Amino acid sequence: MSTISILLIDANPTFQRMTTRLLRDYYSEDVTVVGTSPGYTDAVAQAKALKPAMILLGQDHHGLFDLHLLACLRESLPHVGIIILERFDMQVNRQSAMAAGANGFVAKSTLSTTLLPAIWHVIEENGFREVALDPEFRSPEQSVQLIGLAPMAE
């Protein structure tokens, strides 16, 4: 069975290492971290090159997530799930994030117990399941053709 490919974007290198290790050591049958991005300057280019099924978007150096980056990722990769990794419960910003293209939210404090269920929820609720598990995934259009599905309605 194929695993779900993940790109982790977060400005904190310690958090990147801890999250990558958590996913590798405990959830390797379900997910594979295909890349990490410490900064926001190359995140869109890296996401386009790696073509992950899921992007985990953390905060910048100011403890905020970048709505502009989120919107760019969503526009560039419409068939990729995007989960915001929150340092705190940011209910105030969730509506803006959802409008910019986020599919879900996970508090960093509960990552070990809630991240994998959130990933599966986003994949299944948004129709990304076949794309995420397609081992020949090259682009949303190619993946849709390979598995014989119609593109998702906008």
C-alpha positions as CSV (number, residue, x, y, z in Angstrom):
1,M,0.0,0.0,0.0
2,S,1.2,3.5,-0.8
3,T,1.7,6.1,1.9
4,I,0.5,9.7,1.9
5,S,3.3,12.0,0.9
6,I,3.7,15.1,3.2
7,L,5.5,18.4,2.9
8,L,6.0,20.1,6.3
9,I,6.4,23.9,6.2
10,D,7.4,25.5,9.5
11,A,10.0,28.1,10.5
12,N,11.1,26.2,13.6
13,P,13.7,23.6,12.8
14,T,13.3,21.8,16.1
15,F,9.6,21.4,15.5
16,Q,10.3,20.2,12.0
17,R,12.7,17.5,13.3
18,M,10.3,16.4,16.1
19,T,7.3,16.2,13.7
20,T,9.3,14.4,11.0
21,R,10.5,11.9,13.6
22,L,7.0,11.4,15.0
23,L,5.6,10.7,11.6
24,R,8.5,8.4,10.6
25,D,8.7,6.5,13.8
26,Y,5.0,6.0,14.6
27,Y,3.1,6.5,11.3
28,S,5.4,5.2,8.6
29,E,2.8,2.8,7.3
30,D,0.5,5.7,6.6
31,V,2.6,8.7,5.7
32,T,6.0,9.7,4.3
33,V,7.6,13.1,4.8
34,V,8.9,13.9,1.4
35,G,10.3,17.3,2.3
36,T,10.5,20.2,4.8
37,S,10.7,23.9,4.2
38,P,12.1,26.2,6.9
39,G,11.0,29.3,5.2
40,Y,8.2,30.6,3.2
41,T,10.3,32.0,0.3
42,D,10.7,28.6,-1.5
43,A,7.7,26.7,-0.1
44,V,5.5,27.0,-3.3
45,A,8.3,26.0,-5.6
46,Q,9.2,23.1,-3.3
47,A,5.6,22.0,-3.1
48,K,5.2,22.1,-6.9
49,A,8.4,20.1,-7.3
50,L,7.7,17.4,-4.7
51,K,3.9,17.1,-5.4
52,P,2.9,16.0,-1.9
53,A,-0.6,14.7,-1.2
54,M,-0.7,16.8,2.0
55,I,0.9,20.0,3.2
56,L,1.3,20.7,6.9
57,L,1.6,24.4,7.3
58,G,3.0,25.8,10.5
59,Q,3.8,29.2,11.7
60,D,6.4,31.7,10.6
61,H,9.0,33.3,12.9
62,H,6.3,35.5,14.4
63,G,4.1,32.6,15.4
64,L,1.5,33.3,12.6
65,F,0.6,31.3,9.5
66,D,0.8,33.2,6.3
67,L,-2.5,33.6,4.6
68,H,-0.9,34.8,1.4
69,L,1.3,31.6,1.3
70,L,-1.8,29.5,2.0
71,A,-3.7,31.1,-0.9
72,C,-0.7,30.6,-3.2
73,L,-0.3,26.9,-2.2
74,R,-4.1,26.4,-2.8
75,E,-4.0,28.1,-6.2
76,S,-0.9,26.2,-7.3
77,L,-2.0,22.8,-5.9
78,P,-5.8,22.6,-5.8
79,H,-5.8,18.8,-5.2
80,V,-3.5,18.8,-2.2
81,G,-4.8,18.7,1.3
82,I,-3.6,21.6,3.6
83,I,-3.7,21.3,7.3
84,I,-2.7,24.3,9.5
85,L,-0.6,23.4,12.5
86,E,-1.6,25.9,15.3
87,R,0.5,26.9,18.2
88,F,-2.6,28.0,20.0
89,D,-6.3,27.6,19.3
90,M,-6.7,30.4,16.8
91,Q,-10.5,30.3,16.2
92,V,-10.4,34.0,15.2
93,N,-8.1,33.2,12.2
94,R,-9.8,29.9,11.1
95,Q,-12.4,31.6,9.0
96,S,-9.8,33.5,7.1
97,A,-7.7,30.4,6.7
98,M,-10.6,28.3,5.4
99,A,-11.4,31.1,2.9
100,A,-7.7,31.0,1.8
101,G,-7.8,27.3,1.2
102,A,-7.1,25.4,4.5
103,N,-8.7,22.0,4.8
104,G,-8.2,21.5,8.5
105,F,-6.5,22.5,11.7
106,V,-4.4,20.6,14.3
107,A,-3.0,22.1,17.5
108,K,0.7,21.5,17.9
109,S,0.1,20.5,21.5
110,T,-2.0,17.5,20.4
111,L,0.0,16.5,17.4
112,S,0.8,13.0,18.5
113,T,-2.8,12.0,18.9
114,T,-4.7,14.2,16.4
115,L,-2.5,14.7,13.3
116,L,-3.0,11.3,11.6
117,P,-6.8,11.3,12.1
118,A,-6.9,14.9,10.8
119,I,-4.9,13.9,7.7
120,W,-7.2,11.0,7.0
121,H,-10.3,13.2,7.6
122,V,-9.1,15.8,5.2
123,I,-8.3,13.3,2.5
124,E,-11.6,11.5,2.8
125,E,-13.8,14.5,3.3
126,N,-12.3,16.4,0.4
127,G,-12.1,13.7,-2.2
128,F,-8.3,13.5,-2.1
129,R,-8.1,9.8,-1.2
130,E,-7.5,8.4,-4.6
131,V,-5.0,11.2,-5.5
132,A,-3.1,10.8,-2.2
133,L,-2.7,7.0,-2.6
134,D,-1.9,6.9,-6.3
135,P,1.8,5.8,-6.5
136,E,2.1,7.2,-10.0
137,F,1.0,10.7,-8.9
138,R,2.6,13.4,-11.1
139,S,0.0,16.1,-11.2
140,P,-3.7,16.4,-10.3
141,E,-4.7,16.1,-14.0
142,Q,-2.5,13.1,-14.6
143,S,-3.6,11.4,-11.4
144,V,-7.3,11.9,-12.2
145,Q,-6.7,10.3,-15.6
146,L,-4.6,7.4,-14.2
147,I,-7.3,6.4,-11.8
148,G,-10.2,7.2,-14.0
149,L,-12.0,9.8,-12.0
150,A,-13.6,13.0,-13.1
151,P,-11.9,16.2,-11.7
152,M,-13.4,17.6,-8.5
153,A,-16.0,20.3,-9.1
154,E,-14.9,23.7,-8.1
